[in-house]
Amino acid sequence: MVKMIMHGCNGAMGQVISKIVEEDENITIAAGIDVNDTIQNSYPVFPSLEACTVEADVIVDFASAKAVNGLLSYCSEKRMPVVVCTTGLSEEQIQLVEETSRQVAVLRSANMSLGINLLLKLVKEAAEVLAESGFDIEILEKHHNKKVDAPSGTALALADSINEAMDNHYHYQYDRSQTREKRQKDEIGIQAIRGGSIVGEHDVIFAGQDEVITFQHTAYSKAIFAKGAVSAAKFLAGKEPGLYTMADMIG
């Protein structure tokens, strides 16, 4: 039985994960971490990792970007494997994730969905064929009106996957309103929409001469991310130090 700590247990994703874990006989939440103490859980909740007195095998993080530095410092010190699901990390924080992975097992993903991780592979393969044939590449992402980071971590991951396949030849264009010039061939346009209760939609558009190919993923429930996070926690517990991805878990 894997024992996990839910970092950000009283947030929306933390609560979804809590319900999924209750139905999984191979993992249990030993403790939660959250400054919000207004929700009753079946496990003890502490205001910080430093205050936590419960031992565990792995931490799942769905808190906020501002809490990631302290989380990684704690995991490095305690040699505690950690699944980092929080998005909107700065370049410095991404570097800190890599540094922490030298001390302990870290799995970081911009999106925990199995479908999205398959999409990352598919768009890379598509780019190798279509970009070479002159297709323009645009990414459109839509999320609910409470999401604070834009573009989404998933949109950036999709762009990075394409760029990696093309030897990092592309730069990213986030806003066209400030310039009046035609589209450049070596750019990937990334646009964000925020509204209502949209869980998450991502379109990767390859636009060529007289034809368009679109890869689309739609999330109808946060449960798909929660299930992925729980699977990642079970995968990561007991692993040697290193930086892991969902691709490693999927195999």
N, C-alpha and C positions, 0 to 999 in steps of 0.2 A: 504493500500500500504506500503510494507516494503521498507525502505530506507537503502541502504548499501553503505559502503565505500570499494572500491577495492584497497587493499594494494598490490602494484606491478602491477598497471593497464596497464603499457606499455610493460610488458613482454609478451611472447607468450601465456601463459594461461590467463593472464589478458585481452588480446584482444579477445580471444575466448569467455570468460565469458561476456565481454561487448556486444558482438553481440547477445548472447543468451538472456541476460537480456532485450535487446531492443524489443524482441518478446514476453516478459512475462509481462502481464498486472498486475501482483500481486507484482512486485518488480521493483525497479529502482535504478540505481547507482547515488547517490547524489554527490559523489566526488571520485577522484582517488588519490593515493599516489605513486609517482615514481620520482626518481632523473633524469630519462630520460624525457626530455621535448620536444622531437623531433616529437612526434605523436600527431595528433589532435584528440580530443575526444569530445563527445557531452556533457560532464560534466566537471566541473573545476578540474584541477590536481594541487596538492600541492607537494612540494619536501619532506615533512615530515608530520607525524601525528601532531606534535606540531604546524605546520604552518596552519593546516586545520581549517577553520572557519565554516564548514558546519556540521550541526547536522545529526545524522543517528541512525538507530536501531541496526545495526550489521556491523562487519567488516569481509571481506573475505580476507584471506592472501595467496597469491601465489607469494611471493617475494623471499627472500633468507634466509638461516639459520642464517646468521650473523645479520639479522635485527629482528629476533624473540624476543630477550630479550627486546629491546625497545618497540616492539609491545605489548608484554604482560604487561609490566609496564604501558603503556598508557591505556590499556583496564582495568587493575585493578583499576587505579586511576579514570577513567571516568565511571566505571561500564558498560563497553561496551561489549556485547557478541561478541565472535570472533570464526570464523571457520578457524582453522589452517591447511592449506593444504601443506605447505612447508615441504619437506622431508630432511633427512640428519641431524636431530637434534642430539645434543650430549646428553649424559645421564643427564648432569646438566640442559640442556634446557627442557628435558622431565619432570624432577622434577619440574622445574619452571612452566611448563604447569599445572601440578597437583596443585601446590600452588596457581596459579592464579584462578583455577576453584573454589576455596573456596570463592572467592570474586565476581565472575562473571561467566556466562555460557560460557563454552568452548567446542567446538567440534573439536577433532583432529582425523584425519584419515590418514594413510599412502597412501591410495588410495580412491578416491571419487567415483569410479565405483560401480554401483549396482552389476554387475557380480562378481567383486573381493570380495565384502563383502559377497556374497552368497558362494563363493569359500572358504572363511575363515571358514565358518560353515561346509562345506562339508569335508574339509581335517581334521578338528578336529574329526568329526564322523568317518572318514576312519581310522585315527590313532588309535582310541580306539579299532578297530577290527584288523587291519593289523599289527600294531607295536607289539601287544601282540603275534602275530603269527610269529614274526621274520623277518618281512619285513624291509629292509633298506630304508631310506628316503633321497632323494636328491632333491634340488631345483635349477632350472636353470632359470635365468632371462636375458632378452635381452632388450637393450634400444639404443637410438640414440647416436651418437658420441659426443654430447654436454652435456650429463648428467655427472655431476661431482661426485656424491656420488655413492659408490658401496660397498656392494650390495645395491639394491634398498630398500626403506622403505617398499615396498609391500612384497618383498622376506622375509624380517625380520619379518613382520607381519604374514606371512604364517607360518614361522618357530615357532614364538611365539604361534600361535594358536594351532599348533600341540603339542608343548612342554607343554602348559597349560593342554591339555587333558591327558598328560602322567605324571602329577605331577612334571613337570620341570626336568625330568630325563635326558634330552639330553643336550649336548653341541654342539656348532656350529663350523664346520670345513670349513674355507674359502679358503684354498689353500693347495694342496697336494704336491706341488713341492719341499717343504723344508724337507719333511720327507719320508723315505723309509720304510714303515710298512703297514701292512694290515689295512683295514678299521675297525674301532671300532664299536661295536653294539650300543653304546649310543651316536652316533653323527648324526647330520643332516648336510649333505654337502650343501653348498650354493655357487654357481658359477655365475659370472657375465660376460656378453658379451656386448661390446659397438661397434656400427658400423652403418654407414649410417643414415637413417631417421626412424629407427624402433621406433614406438610410445611406445610399451611396450608388452612384452610377458613373461608369467610366466608358467613354468611347475613344477608341484609337482609330483615326481616319487616315487612310492612305489614298490621296487624291491624285490621279494621273490624268492623262489626256483622254477624255471621253469615257473614263471609268473610275469608280470609287469603290474601295474595299474598306468596310468598317468592322472592327472587332468591338463587341460591346459586352460589358458585364453589369448586371443589375443585382444589387443586394436588397432583398425584401424584408430582412430581419437582421438585427444585430447578433442573432444566435449563430450565424455562420462564422462570425469573427470569434465568438466565445468558444465554440467547439474547436476551432483551430488553436486557440490559446491553450485550452485544456490538453489537447493532444501534444502540443509543443512542450508543455510542462512535464508530461509523462515521458516524453522523449529525452528531455534535457537532464532530468534527475540522474545523478551519478556519472554524467559525462566528464571527460577530461577537459581542461581549459582549452578554449578556442572560440572562434566566432562562427556560429552556426546560422543557417538560414532555413526557411520552410522547405526549400528544395532538398536539404539534407534529410529532413524528417520524412518527406514524401518518398525519398529514395530514388 
